[in-house]
Each structure stands twice: as structure tokens, then as C-alpha cells.
Amino acid sequence: MNPQVRAEERVGDSRSARLTAVARRRLTALAVISCGVCVIGCSLTKSTPKEAEAPFPVFSPGSFYQPKRCLLTILMPARPLQDAAINDILWSVVDRQSIPNETRKALEINGLRAGIVAGALPPEIEEILSAPPPNLVQPYQVEIIDGGLSPVMMTNKIPRASLFLNDKGQAMGRDYDDAQGYFSVSATQVGRDRILLRIVPEIHHGPLEQGWAAPQDAANPYFQQEFVMKTGQKEETFHELMINLSLEPGQIAVVGCEPERSKTLGSFLLTEQEPNGGRIKQKILLVKAVRGSGADSELAKKVSHFVSNSARGKQPDPASNGSKK
């Protein structure tokens, strides 16, 4: 064979091999790019993870976070001391075992008792709540941010109160000038439908003073941490007597006193004397909590119905409120 032809064939084979190698490299690069596009495309089109899977809530652009809220309906009926309805009948349906034994004993020594009503209130209590003036029981509602605090005033100001207090078995006598009793109530949503109520007794006493204090809502995590100038009395808060009650929908928290234990914190907060040295009345605190904002609770609707009927001079309908004729 002609040497020149063989040389030309070798040159052609070499050029063909180079072209084949270049084509293979281009195909490989194209495949890599295609795979990358697929991966990126999948990640871009992947659905937003559920809120439960994310470490923090996912909000749409332009939205802002609304803190959770609780609506409390509060009633404080008062009856003569030793009245059977609120002293015995009511407590026959109250679950006092919902409070730890140690706390329950500390409350009893200081003249307090508390628990939860899981079902319907007794008819005798329904009658008290539906009473017309002058024994009208006026409910009121307060809306608080989840975890926030609301003070509930229990007594008028008393020039001087002398009490016997018991702290972890240590009895002591205390005198308070210009004393006024309160319960500090906090509500926190727990789980899907429960609300944890924290009820703490307080005594405000002494002259009005000015000072720096944290706002009442500073306990919740959404409140800007700052102090404000406040004018008020000294506050003694009995943290060791904190009442923790976990309420399910429809349940009612009840706080009362041990009427036979006079000169105790419970008698100070939950008894009062009628004007002009009249008879002593015993009070109970009823609290119902619902989640949300501005939604009327069942208990408030019921009592509002009683109030509206009484204002019009009508008697409550026994078929609708369960009271006796």
C-alpha cells in the first residue's frame, strides 16, 4: 500500500477519535447540568413544611403575629355566712383533688379552698346566679394575652386588718393598714383545648407610693420588656398559696373560704360585713375561661340572660336555666 495513503488514514482516525472524545465530554456535561436543574427545580417547587415541622411559625409576606388570648368570665355571688348553698351544696360537686395535697392543706390552714366543677352547677347555685336586684350577680369579662395577668379586686379598703397567717407550719400575726384584698389571675393555653389558670392571693396595703414596676402583661413572651412608673400601695403576694387549675371546655374554677376560720387570709378575701354593722356575707369566686378574643362564654350568656330578664321585670324561665320554681 502507498505509504502516503496509510499516513492519511492514521490522521483521519486520530481526528475522528478526538471528535468522538469531545462529543462524549459535551454529553457528560449536558447530563450533569440537566441533573442539577432537576434537583434545583424539585427544591424550588417543594411544598412549604408544616408549621409543626418548622422551628418557628411560617407566615405569608405582609402578615404579623397575633398572640393567643383568653377570655375570662368572672362572677362573685355573696350569701350570708354559713349559707348552705355556697358553703355545702356547691362544694359537694367541686373536685378539690385537682389541687396537689400539699397545696390543698396550705390553703385550708389559711382559710381557703378551691377546685373545679366539671358538670352543671347545682340548681341552688343557679338560683343565686339568676337572682333579681338587690341580689343581682353581675358577671364581668376580662380578655388577657396568653400568660398575662389580671387583678381581681375582692374587698373594699379596710382601715386596719389583723390576720393570722401560716407559712409552712409557722404561724404569725400580721397587721395591715388600709388593706385591700385581690386575686391575681393568669391564663395560659395548654394542649389542644385546656387552659391553665393560676390564681394567687394578694394584699395591697399602706399609703400610695410611686415606683418603677413591670407592667402586668410583662409575664408573656410577646410583651416588650420594660418598666413603667406606677403609683400604688405595697403588694404582698402569697406565691406559696398559688392555685393551679387546668380547665377543660365547660369547666368552672371555684375559690372559696373556710367560714369557721376567722381572721385568716381566706376570711379576709372572701367575707364582708354589710354596711352599718350588718350581717357578714360569704363570697365565692367563679371563673370560666375560653380561648380566643371577644367570644362570649356559655356562662356569661346564661347570666346575661338572667340579667336582661331581671332588668325588664321578668322572672327567669325555669325550663331554660334549670332553677326551681
DAURWO-V674144 format. One line per field, one symbol per residue. ss: DSSP state (~ for helix, > for strand, _ for the rest). phi: phi as a letter, one per 30 degrees, with the letter a starting at -180 (. if undefined). burial: + if it has 9 or more other ideal C-beta (glycine too) atoms within 8 Angstrom, else -. Layout:
ss=???
phi=???
burial=???
This chain:
ss=__~~~~~~~~~~~~~~~~~~~~~~~~~~~~~~~~~~~~~~~~~~~_______________________>>>>>>>__>>>___~~~~~~~~~_>>~~~__~~~~~~~~~__>>>>>>_____~~~~~~~__________>>>>>>___>>>>>____>>>>>>>>>>__>>>>>>>>>>>>>>>>>>>>>___>>>>>>>>>>>>>>>>>>>>>_~~~~_______>>>>>>>>>>>_~~~_>>>>>____>>>>>>_______~~~~~~>>>_~~~__>>>>_>>>>>>>______~~~~~~~~~~~~~~______~~~~____
phi=.dedddddddddddddddddddddddddddddddddddddddddcddddddddcdadccdeidbdcddbbcccbbbdbbeeidddccbdeddccddddceeddddddddcibbalbcccdddeddedddcddedcdccdbbbcbdejdcbdcdcbddceabcbccbchicdacbcbchdbcbcccbbbdbidbdbccccbdbbcaiddbcacbddddddddcdddacbdbcaddbcccddcdccbcccejdbdbbbbcddcdicdddddbbacdeiidddcccbccbbbbdjbiddddddddddddddddddicdddedcciddd
burial=-----+-----------------------------------------------+--------------+++++++++-+-+-+-+++-+++-++-+--+---++-+++-++++++++---+++++++++++----++-+-+-++++++++++-++--+--+-+-++---------+-++++++++++++----++++++++++++---+------+++++--+---------+--+-+--+++++++---+++++++++-+--+++++++++++-----++++++++++++-----+-+++++++++-++-----+-+--+-+--
